[in-house]
Amino acid sequence: MRFGTFVPQGWKGDQDGIPAERQWDRILEFARLIEDSGYTSIWVYDHFHTHPVVKQESTFEAWTLMAALAAATSRVRLGQMCTCALYRPPSILAKIASSIDVISGGRLDVGIGAGWSKKEFEAYGYRYPSDGERLDMLEEAVQVLLAMWTEEEARFIGEHYSVDGAINRPKALQKPHPPLWIAGGGEKRTLRIVANYGDFSNFGDDIDDFRHKSKVLAEHCDAVGRDFDEIGRTCHRMSVIGRDDADLGRKLAVAARRRACEPEEFAEEHFVATVSEAVQEMGEFVDEGCTDMILYFYDMGEGDSLDLFASEVIPQLR
C-alpha cells in the first residue's frame, strides 16, 4: 500500500492565525517534510473557504498549489481530493493538468468528483444542480478530459460540455494520460463511472464499507466488461495518530477544536488510533486490496501525527 497526506492548505483551519506572508513557506516546509518522510504523494482539497466553520482565514486554491508544488518538489506525486468537476470547464482543467504534469516531470494524479458543498457553490456564484445532474456533468467532464489528453484535436458533444477540435499542447508526460481518480462511493452512478473511465476509485470510511464498495465496483466492472483488477482502490481518511492513549487525547483536543465538535464526536466519526491500532487497522485495508491510503492529519502543525505515522506505522506495512 502507498500512503499520501496533505499540506496545510487552510481548508480545515490548519492556517488559522498564521500571517499570510508566512503561509506559503509553511506549506513548502510540510511538502518537503512529506517528500522526505516515506509518503508517496502530497494532496490538496478543492475548496474555496474554510470548513466546517466559514471564517476569514486562508484557503489556498487547489490547482494553484498543484503548479507551485510541482515546481517545488522533485519525487513525490501530487493529487487533489478531489477536484470538483463543476468548478472549471473540463477543457480548461485538461489543459491545466497537462501543463502541471509537464512541470512536475510526470508526477500528477487527477482526482475528480461531482462536488457536494451547496453553501460553497452558492457563495462563489455556481449553480448547485441536483445530485443526478451533477453526476451527469461529472461523467461528461471525465470524457472531455480523456479526449483532451489522448486526441490530437478533441471532439466531444454532450448535454453539458462540448469540445470541437480542441488542441491540448503540451500533452502530459504520463501515457496515455495522468492517472484519473474518480472519488465517491455512490453505488448506482459514481462507481459505474469509475468502472467505465477511472484508473483509481476512492471510497470507504471504514473497512466494512471498503469491502462493500469494492464488491459493488466489481459488479459494475463485470457489467461493462472492465477488468476489476485494473482499477486501484483507494481510501481517504481524516485521522489522528497517538503514541499512546495520553498522546492521542492531547491531539484529539486539537482535532475537535478544528472540527468544531467534541472530542468524543470526532473520535466516533474519524480514524483515531494509537500506533499499534493503526498498524492493525491499516493491515486490514492492505489485505482487502487497498492500493493507496490518503490521510489528513487533523492535528497538523500542533501535533506530530504526520511524522509519527511515517516513522512508526508505514514501515510496519511495507
Secondary structure as the mmCIF struct_conf table of DSSP 4:
data_model
#
loop_
_struct_conf.conf_type_id
_struct_conf.id
_struct_conf.beg_label_comp_id
_struct_conf.beg_label_asym_id
_struct_conf.beg_label_seq_id
_struct_conf.end_label_comp_id
_struct_conf.end_label_asym_id
_struct_conf.end_label_seq_id
STRN STRN1 ARG A 2 PHE A 6
BEND BEND1 GLY A 10 GLY A 10
TURN_TY1_P TURN_TY1_P1 TRP A 11 LYS A 12
BEND BEND2 GLY A 13 GLY A 13
TURN_TY1_P TURN_TY1_P2 ASP A 14 GLY A 17
HELX_RH_AL_P HELX_RH_AL_P1 ALA A 20 GLU A 35
TURN_TY1_P TURN_TY1_P3 ASP A 36 GLY A 38
BEND BEND3 THR A 40 THR A 40
STRN STRN2 SER A 41 VAL A 44
BEND BEND4 PHE A 48 HIS A 49
BEND BEND5 HIS A 51 VAL A 53
BEND BEND6 GLN A 56 GLU A 57
HELX_RH_AL_P HELX_RH_AL_P2 ALA A 62 ALA A 72
BEND BEND7 SER A 74 VAL A 76
STRN STRN3 ARG A 77 GLN A 80
BEND BEND8 MET A 81 MET A 81
STRN STRN4 THR A 83 CYS A 84
TURN_TY1_P TURN_TY1_P4 ALA A 85 TYR A 87
BEND BEND9 ARG A 88 ARG A 88
HELX_RH_AL_P HELX_RH_AL_P3 PRO A 90 ILE A 103
TURN_TY1_P TURN_TY1_P5 SER A 104 GLY A 105
BEND BEND10 GLY A 106 GLY A 106
STRN STRN5 LEU A 108 LEU A 108
STRN STRN6 VAL A 110 GLY A 113
HELX_RH_AL_P HELX_RH_AL_P4 LYS A 118 ALA A 123
TURN_TY1_P TURN_TY1_P6 TYR A 124 GLY A 125
HELX_RH_AL_P HELX_RH_AL_P5 ASP A 131 THR A 150
BEND BEND11 GLU A 152 GLU A 153
STRN STRN7 ALA A 154 ILE A 157
BEND BEND12 GLU A 159 HIS A 160
STRN STRN8 SER A 162 ALA A 166
BEND BEND13 PRO A 170 PRO A 170
HELX_LH_PP_P HELX_LH_PP_P1 LYS A 171 ALA A 172
BEND BEND14 LEU A 173 PRO A 176
BEND BEND15 PRO A 178 PRO A 178
STRN STRN9 LEU A 180 ALA A 183
TURN_TY1_P TURN_TY1_P7 GLU A 187 ARG A 189
HELX_RH_AL_P HELX_RH_AL_P6 THR A 190 TYR A 197
BEND BEND16 ASP A 199 ASP A 199
STRN STRN10 PHE A 200 ASN A 202
BEND BEND17 ASP A 205 ASP A 206
HELX_RH_AL_P HELX_RH_AL_P7 ILE A 207 VAL A 224
TURN_TY1_P TURN_TY1_P8 GLY A 225 GLY A 225
HELX_RH_3T_P HELX_RH_3T_P1 PHE A 228 GLU A 230
BEND BEND18 ILE A 231 ILE A 231
STRN STRN11 GLY A 232 GLY A 242
BEND BEND19 ARG A 243 ASP A 244
HELX_RH_AL_P HELX_RH_AL_P8 ASP A 245 ARG A 259
TURN_TY1_P TURN_TY1_P9 ALA A 260 ALA A 260
BEND BEND20 CYS A 261 CYS A 261
HELX_RH_AL_P HELX_RH_AL_P9 PRO A 263 GLU A 269
BEND BEND21 HIS A 270 HIS A 270
STRN STRN12 PHE A 271 THR A 274
HELX_RH_AL_P HELX_RH_AL_P10 VAL A 275 ASP A 287
TURN_TY1_P TURN_TY1_P10 GLU A 288 GLY A 289
STRN STRN13 CYS A 290 PHE A 297
TURN_TY1_P TURN_TY1_P11 TYR A 298 ASP A 299
STRN STRN14 MET A 300 MET A 300
TURN_TY1_P TURN_TY1_P12 GLY A 301 GLU A 302
STRN STRN15 GLY A 303 GLY A 303
HELX_RH_AL_P HELX_RH_AL_P11 SER A 305 LEU A 308
HELX_RH_PI_P HELX_RH_PI_P1 PHE A 309 VAL A 313
HELX_RH_3T_P HELX_RH_3T_P2 ILE A 314 LEU A 317
#
